[in-house]
Amino acid sequence: MDPETDQLIIHFKHMARMSTIRSDMESISAGAKLASSKAPDIHRQLLQLRDEFKRHLLVAFNPETGNRELREGPDPEDNMLIVFCKDALGLILVNLALLDLYSLALQDSYHVRLSEDYLNLEIQGLMELANSRLRRAIRASPFSCRRLISTYRAIYLDVRQGGDHHGVWDQIYAMLSSY
């Protein structure tokens, strides 16, 4: 299997974990007793997934620092543009989940709590990076980008139907609609 495919598999495993964590979070909104017992474990899982996404994002951002096999081929950076975009958007989803968890669960349930301002600033920075990388990725691999754009448009529509949503979703939709 080629290195880019390996990186995409890692990304999809991260996203599958994110989906599982999100379904666990739904039980928190159902009742306060669950919130006090499950929130710390969900918080720990989100922080762990956040760290994994960040490590993976660094490899996608600069393939030279990661897997040696990524250096082979025409331009490893071009090969990893779409992986970077997916990971940046995945990390945004984790940060949004942390913000949701903080608003749902008891505040004193966490040993380590990231500030909402910090998470929002990181989300904005990731949006800017994803936007610039997406422009380059479209030139390098238009077909892969179409799939990414379709996936995140579907997620956006689902989030929008759910009612109250973070403003970054409107930015993601605007970014994807401009291509």
Short mmCIF file of the C-alpha atoms (twelve columns), coordinates in Angstrom:
data_MODEL
# 
_entry.id   MODEL 
# 
loop_
_atom_site.group_PDB 
_atom_site.id 
_atom_site.type_symbol 
_atom_site.label_atom_id 
_atom_site.label_alt_id 
_atom_site.label_comp_id 
_atom_site.label_asym_id 
_atom_site.label_seq_id 
_atom_site.Cartn_x 
_atom_site.Cartn_y 
_atom_site.Cartn_z 
_atom_site.pdbx_PDB_model_num 
ATOM 1   C CA . MET A 1   0.000   0.000  0.000  1 
ATOM 2   C CA . ASP A 2   1.299   3.467  -0.822 1 
ATOM 3   C CA . PRO A 3   2.107   5.914  2.004  1 
ATOM 4   C CA . GLU A 4   -0.687  8.334  1.124  1 
ATOM 5   C CA . THR A 5   -3.225  5.511  1.427  1 
ATOM 6   C CA . ASP A 6   -1.743  4.561  4.803  1 
ATOM 7   C CA . GLN A 7   -2.193  8.150  5.974  1 
ATOM 8   C CA . LEU A 8   -5.808  8.199  4.756  1 
ATOM 9   C CA . ILE A 9   -6.525  4.950  6.628  1 
ATOM 10  C CA . ILE A 10  -5.167  6.512  9.823  1 
ATOM 11  C CA . HIS A 11  -7.383  9.549  9.209  1 
ATOM 12  C CA . PHE A 12  -10.499 7.402  8.769  1 
ATOM 13  C CA . LYS A 13  -9.697  5.445  11.944 1 
ATOM 14  C CA . HIS A 14  -9.490  8.760  13.804 1 
ATOM 15  C CA . MET A 15  -12.814 9.841  12.320 1 
ATOM 16  C CA . ALA A 16  -14.428 6.521  13.304 1 
ATOM 17  C CA . ARG A 17  -13.280 7.089  16.894 1 
ATOM 18  C CA . MET A 18  -14.652 10.626 16.719 1 
ATOM 19  C CA . SER A 19  -18.022 9.237  15.641 1 
ATOM 20  C CA . THR A 20  -18.051 6.812  18.582 1 
ATOM 21  C CA . ILE A 21  -17.166 9.587  21.019 1 
ATOM 22  C CA . ARG A 22  -19.904 11.812 19.553 1 
ATOM 23  C CA . SER A 23  -22.503 9.093  20.112 1 
ATOM 24  C CA . ASP A 24  -21.306 8.771  23.730 1 
ATOM 25  C CA . MET A 25  -21.703 12.539 24.093 1 
ATOM 26  C CA . GLU A 26  -25.356 12.274 23.102 1 
ATOM 27  C CA . SER A 27  -25.990 10.325 26.304 1 
ATOM 28  C CA . ILE A 28  -24.571 13.242 28.320 1 
ATOM 29  C CA . SER A 29  -27.209 15.605 27.031 1 
ATOM 30  C CA . ALA A 30  -29.842 13.044 28.074 1 
ATOM 31  C CA . GLY A 31  -29.233 13.350 31.803 1 
ATOM 32  C CA . ALA A 32  -27.155 14.969 34.523 1 
ATOM 33  C CA . LYS A 33  -26.227 11.686 36.273 1 
ATOM 34  C CA . LEU A 34  -24.670 10.385 33.081 1 
ATOM 35  C CA . ALA A 35  -22.868 13.684 32.638 1 
ATOM 36  C CA . SER A 36  -21.031 13.371 35.912 1 
ATOM 37  C CA . SER A 37  -19.962 9.771  35.305 1 
ATOM 38  C CA . LYS A 38  -19.191 9.744  31.576 1 
ATOM 39  C CA . ALA A 39  -17.924 13.263 30.967 1 
ATOM 40  C CA . PRO A 40  -14.386 12.770 32.337 1 
ATOM 41  C CA . ASP A 41  -13.866 9.636  30.231 1 
ATOM 42  C CA . ILE A 42  -15.198 11.316 27.088 1 
ATOM 43  C CA . HIS A 43  -13.027 14.341 27.836 1 
ATOM 44  C CA . ARG A 44  -9.935  12.119 28.150 1 
ATOM 45  C CA . GLN A 45  -10.776 10.373 24.865 1 
ATOM 46  C CA . LEU A 46  -11.236 13.699 23.077 1 
ATOM 47  C CA . LEU A 47  -7.919  15.047 24.372 1 
ATOM 48  C CA . GLN A 48  -6.176  11.835 23.288 1 
ATOM 49  C CA . LEU A 49  -7.778  11.974 19.832 1 
ATOM 50  C CA . ARG A 50  -6.859  15.656 19.590 1 
ATOM 51  C CA . ASP A 51  -3.192  14.808 20.238 1 
ATOM 52  C CA . GLU A 52  -3.297  12.016 17.651 1 
ATOM 53  C CA . PHE A 53  -4.842  14.326 15.046 1 
ATOM 54  C CA . LYS A 54  -2.169  16.942 15.765 1 
ATOM 55  C CA . ARG A 55  0.653   14.420 15.301 1 
ATOM 56  C CA . HIS A 56  -0.910  13.164 12.089 1 
ATOM 57  C CA . LEU A 57  -1.495  16.729 10.916 1 
ATOM 58  C CA . LEU A 58  2.213   17.510 11.327 1 
ATOM 59  C CA . VAL A 59  3.176   14.557 9.120  1 
ATOM 60  C CA . ALA A 60  0.666   15.668 6.482  1 
ATOM 61  C CA . PHE A 61  1.868   19.275 6.748  1 
ATOM 62  C CA . ASN A 62  5.540   18.372 6.366  1 
ATOM 63  C CA . PRO A 63  6.063   14.863 4.942  1 
ATOM 64  C CA . GLU A 64  9.832   15.326 5.231  1 
ATOM 65  C CA . THR A 65  9.590   14.954 9.005  1 
ATOM 66  C CA . GLY A 66  7.462   11.837 8.882  1 
ATOM 67  C CA . ASN A 67  7.570   8.559  7.039  1 
ATOM 68  C CA . ARG A 68  10.567  8.170  4.710  1 
ATOM 69  C CA . GLU A 69  8.380   6.547  2.058  1 
ATOM 70  C CA . LEU A 70  6.425   9.796  1.723  1 
ATOM 71  C CA . ARG A 71  9.550   11.447 0.335  1 
ATOM 72  C CA . GLU A 72  9.552   9.185  -2.706 1 
ATOM 73  C CA . GLY A 73  7.595   10.137 -5.786 1 
ATOM 74  C CA . PRO A 74  7.110   13.434 -7.589 1 
ATOM 75  C CA . ASP A 75  6.333   15.770 -4.703 1 
ATOM 76  C CA . PRO A 76  5.412   14.373 -1.304 1 
ATOM 77  C CA . GLU A 77  3.830   17.654 -0.291 1 
ATOM 78  C CA . ASP A 78  1.357   17.500 -3.199 1 
ATOM 79  C CA . ASN A 79  0.492   13.915 -2.245 1 
ATOM 80  C CA . MET A 80  -0.368  14.979 1.281  1 
ATOM 81  C CA . LEU A 81  -2.421  18.121 0.625  1 
ATOM 82  C CA . ILE A 82  -5.761  16.321 0.736  1 
ATOM 83  C CA . VAL A 83  -4.674  14.362 3.832  1 
ATOM 84  C CA . PHE A 84  -3.776  17.662 5.503  1 
ATOM 85  C CA . CYS A 85  -7.175  19.164 4.661  1 
ATOM 86  C CA . LYS A 86  -8.979  16.115 6.032  1 
ATOM 87  C CA . ASP A 87  -6.912  16.121 9.215  1 
ATOM 88  C CA . ALA A 88  -7.364  19.867 9.752  1 
ATOM 89  C CA . LEU A 89  -11.120 19.502 9.422  1 
ATOM 90  C CA . GLY A 90  -11.001 16.424 11.692 1 
ATOM 91  C CA . LEU A 91  -9.130  18.392 14.357 1 
ATOM 92  C CA . ILE A 92  -11.711 21.163 14.031 1 
ATOM 93  C CA . LEU A 93  -14.412 18.542 14.720 1 
ATOM 94  C CA . VAL A 94  -12.571 17.391 17.856 1 
ATOM 95  C CA . ASN A 95  -12.265 20.980 19.096 1 
ATOM 96  C CA . LEU A 96  -15.960 21.552 18.428 1 
ATOM 97  C CA . ALA A 97  -16.763 18.376 20.369 1 
ATOM 98  C CA . LEU A 98  -14.693 19.668 23.295 1 
ATOM 99  C CA . LEU A 99  -16.607 22.955 23.210 1 
ATOM 100 C CA . ASP A 100 -19.894 21.023 23.147 1 
ATOM 101 C CA . LEU A 101 -18.778 18.822 26.033 1 
ATOM 102 C CA . TYR A 102 -17.792 21.848 28.103 1 
ATOM 103 C CA . SER A 103 -21.224 23.357 27.548 1 
ATOM 104 C CA . LEU A 104 -23.059 20.103 28.397 1 
ATOM 105 C CA . ALA A 105 -21.158 18.621 31.299 1 
ATOM 106 C CA . LEU A 106 -20.183 19.672 34.774 1 
ATOM 107 C CA . GLN A 107 -17.297 22.138 34.740 1 
ATOM 108 C CA . ASP A 108 -15.435 20.553 37.659 1 
ATOM 109 C CA . SER A 109 -15.310 17.145 35.944 1 
ATOM 110 C CA . TYR A 110 -12.071 17.886 34.121 1 
ATOM 111 C CA . HIS A 111 -8.497  17.824 35.347 1 
ATOM 112 C CA . VAL A 112 -7.283  19.549 32.184 1 
ATOM 113 C CA . ARG A 113 -9.628  22.022 30.568 1 
ATOM 114 C CA . LEU A 114 -8.699  23.954 27.463 1 
ATOM 115 C CA . SER A 115 -10.121 27.447 27.352 1 
ATOM 116 C CA . GLU A 116 -12.913 28.145 24.929 1 
ATOM 117 C CA . ASP A 117 -10.974 31.121 23.577 1 
ATOM 118 C CA . TYR A 118 -7.965  28.890 22.889 1 
ATOM 119 C CA . LEU A 119 -10.085 26.273 21.115 1 
ATOM 120 C CA . ASN A 120 -11.839 28.935 19.029 1 
ATOM 121 C CA . LEU A 121 -8.501  30.518 18.055 1 
ATOM 122 C CA . GLU A 122 -7.135  27.134 17.064 1 
ATOM 123 C CA . ILE A 123 -10.267 26.443 15.013 1 
ATOM 124 C CA . GLN A 124 -9.789  29.741 13.138 1 
ATOM 125 C CA . GLY A 125 -6.114  29.003 12.496 1 
ATOM 126 C CA . LEU A 126 -6.932  25.523 11.226 1 
ATOM 127 C CA . MET A 127 -9.597  27.010 8.939  1 
ATOM 128 C CA . GLU A 128 -7.041  29.357 7.387  1 
ATOM 129 C CA . LEU A 129 -4.520  26.543 6.910  1 
ATOM 130 C CA . ALA A 130 -7.146  24.196 5.482  1 
ATOM 131 C CA . ASN A 131 -8.355  26.879 3.063  1 
ATOM 132 C CA . SER A 132 -4.871  27.590 1.701  1 
ATOM 133 C CA . ARG A 133 -4.035  23.881 1.441  1 
ATOM 134 C CA . LEU A 134 -7.366  23.121 -0.205 1 
ATOM 135 C CA . ARG A 135 -6.625  25.646 -2.958 1 
ATOM 136 C CA . ARG A 136 -3.330  23.886 -3.666 1 
ATOM 137 C CA . ALA A 137 -4.922  20.441 -3.349 1 
ATOM 138 C CA . ILE A 138 -7.548  21.295 -5.963 1 
ATOM 139 C CA . ARG A 139 -4.801  22.072 -8.457 1 
ATOM 140 C CA . ALA A 140 -2.902  18.884 -7.558 1 
ATOM 141 C CA . SER A 141 -5.813  16.435 -7.228 1 
ATOM 142 C CA . PRO A 142 -9.219  17.778 -8.280 1 
ATOM 143 C CA . PHE A 143 -11.026 14.419 -8.006 1 
ATOM 144 C CA . SER A 144 -10.002 13.792 -4.376 1 
ATOM 145 C CA . CYS A 145 -11.006 17.335 -3.488 1 
ATOM 146 C CA . ARG A 146 -14.472 16.889 -4.967 1 
ATOM 147 C CA . ARG A 147 -15.017 13.922 -2.636 1 
ATOM 148 C CA . LEU A 148 -13.793 15.929 0.364  1 
ATOM 149 C CA . ILE A 149 -16.004 18.879 -0.538 1 
ATOM 150 C CA . SER A 150 -19.063 16.635 -0.974 1 
ATOM 151 C CA . THR A 151 -18.448 14.922 2.363  1 
ATOM 152 C CA . TYR A 152 -18.133 18.143 4.324  1 
ATOM 153 C CA . ARG A 153 -21.113 19.730 2.572  1 
ATOM 154 C CA . ALA A 154 -23.196 16.753 3.704  1 
ATOM 155 C CA . ILE A 155 -21.883 17.113 7.269  1 
ATOM 156 C CA . TYR A 156 -22.658 20.846 7.186  1 
ATOM 157 C CA . LEU A 157 -26.236 20.252 6.046  1 
ATOM 158 C CA . ASP A 158 -26.704 17.678 8.812  1 
ATOM 159 C CA . VAL A 159 -25.286 20.050 11.439 1 
ATOM 160 C CA . ARG A 160 -27.406 22.943 10.173 1 
ATOM 161 C CA . GLN A 161 -30.584 20.871 10.400 1 
ATOM 162 C CA . GLY A 162 -29.689 20.085 14.019 1 
ATOM 163 C CA . GLY A 163 -30.263 23.710 14.949 1 
ATOM 164 C CA . ASP A 164 -27.718 25.692 16.934 1 
ATOM 165 C CA . HIS A 165 -24.226 25.230 15.511 1 
ATOM 166 C CA . HIS A 166 -20.790 26.800 15.802 1 
ATOM 167 C CA . GLY A 167 -20.078 29.609 13.334 1 
ATOM 168 C CA . VAL A 168 -17.121 27.716 11.882 1 
ATOM 169 C CA . TRP A 169 -19.580 25.472 10.035 1 
ATOM 170 C CA . ASP A 170 -20.757 28.459 8.007  1 
ATOM 171 C CA . GLN A 171 -17.095 29.266 7.268  1 
ATOM 172 C CA . ILE A 172 -16.421 25.666 6.209  1 
ATOM 173 C CA . TYR A 173 -19.446 25.737 3.923  1 
ATOM 174 C CA . ALA A 174 -18.416 29.089 2.430  1 
ATOM 175 C CA . MET A 175 -14.863 27.826 1.903  1 
ATOM 176 C CA . LEU A 176 -16.068 24.663 0.169  1 
ATOM 177 C CA . SER A 177 -18.680 26.503 -1.894 1 
ATOM 178 C CA . SER A 178 -16.040 28.810 -3.326 1 
ATOM 179 C CA . TYR A 179 -14.442 25.887 -5.172 1 
# 
